[in-house]
Every structure is written in C-alpha cells, then in structure tokens.
Amino acid sequence: MEEKETTRQRKVAREIEKVLAEAIRGRGMAFFGGALVSVSGVKISPDLSVARVYVSVYPSDKTEAVMAIIGENARALRGELGSVMGRQLRIIPELSFFVDNSLDYVAHIDELLKQ
C-alpha cells in the first residue's frame, strides 16, 4: 500500500526539482555530450532523506552516457542543492537519479497513430 504524499513532501520535491533543473541547465548541453537534459520530476521519501530524481534525455540514444555523467556529478549536484536549500531543510536528501522514458513513450504512441 502506497502512502499518500504530504503537502510538505510535494513542496520540498518541487523546490528540489527547480534547484536541480537550474543546476543541470547551468552546466549546458556540451557538458552532457550535446544531449538536452531536463529534470522531469522528483519524489521524496516521507522523512525527506531520499529524493528520487527523474531525468529526461533527448536524444534518447545518449541516455546511458548522460546518466553516467550525472552519476559522477551526483555529489556536486547534492552540494549545490545544499547551498540553496540548506536553511530550509534539516538534512539535504540523498539523490537517486532515474531515467524518465515518458518522451520515448509519447514518440512511440505518435508513431503508432501515424500508421
């Protein structure tokens, strides 16, 4: 049974999403090998200690390389998050990054509808 997300969880997740989106955007496409990377969502644990960050990558064939780069830079991203949100949160959550394949799904559905 899945617990309902609290208002605080939603607010913190939205703020984390904004901060990480800005941090990733600030690195530029060249940093990610020419791929367009965006944060598509954040889910945070009830105790606010772990954040699941969903990342969308275009073109999708660069996903593996981009996720490796993000993995290597996860500590730096968490550090940037801490510098922005340190006064609002008691602990800065651990970040886990996941691929959001919804763009691929939309493209696939679009192709099926064109047939």
N, C-alpha and C positions, 0 to 999 in steps of 0.2 A: 504494500500500500504506500503510495507516494504522499508525502506531507505537502500541505498547501504552503506556497511561498508567502512569507510575511511581507508587509509593506516595507519594512526596513531592508529585507533581502533584495527586493526589487529596486529600491532607491540606490543601495550600495552597488548592486550589479550594473545599473545604468551609469553610475558615475565611473566605475571601473572601465566599462565599455568605452566611455568618452575619452578617458585618460589614455588608455591603451591604443585606441584608434588614432589619437593625436601623436602618440609616441611612434607608432608604426608609420604613419603618414610622414612624419618628420624625417625618417630615415630615407625615404624616397624609393622609387622603383628600381634604381640602379643597385641599391643595397640588396634587393631580392632578385637579382639577375633579370631585371626587366619585367617582372611579374607585378600585377596590380594586386595588392594585399589589403583586405579590409576586415575589421572585426565585425562579425555579423550578430554576435550575441554573447552574453555572459550569464552563467548560472552560478550562484554562490551557495555554499553549504549553510545550514541553519545557524551554525556557530560563527559564520563569516571567516572561517580559517582556510577554506579552499575555494578557489574560483576556477570554474571550467570555462575557458575562453574559446569560442568558436570562430574560426578564421576562414574566410572565403578567398580563394586564389584564382586569378584569371591571367593567363590561360591555365586550364586545369592540368596540362601536362607538366607544369612546373611545380605542382603541389608538393611532391616529395622533397625537392631541393629547398623550397621555401620553408617547409616545416622543419627541416634540419637547421636552417639558419635561425629560425625562431627559437628552436630548442637550445642552440648555442648562446642565444642572447636573452634567454628567459630571466636570468638573474638581473641583467641590466634593466630589463623591462619592469621587473618587480621593484627594483631600486627607484626607477622613475615614478612608479605608482606610489611608492612610499614617500617620495619627496613632495608629491602633490597632495596625497590623502593622509599623510602621517598624523595630522592634527585631528582628523575626523574618525579614525579607526584605532582601536587599541592595538590590534595586530594587523599587519599587512598580509593578506591571504597568499598562500602558495598558489602559483599559477600553473594550470594544466592546459595545454593547447590541443585543440581538436579541429579536424577539417570539417567545414560545413559544405556538404555536397549539394545543397539545395539549388545552386545555379546550374549544376550539371543536370539535375533532375528536371528543372524547368526547360532547359535546352532539349533534353530528350523528349519530353512531352510535346514541345513545339514541333520537333521533327516528326513525331508520330501523327500529329494533327495535319501536317502538310501533305502526308501521303494520300 
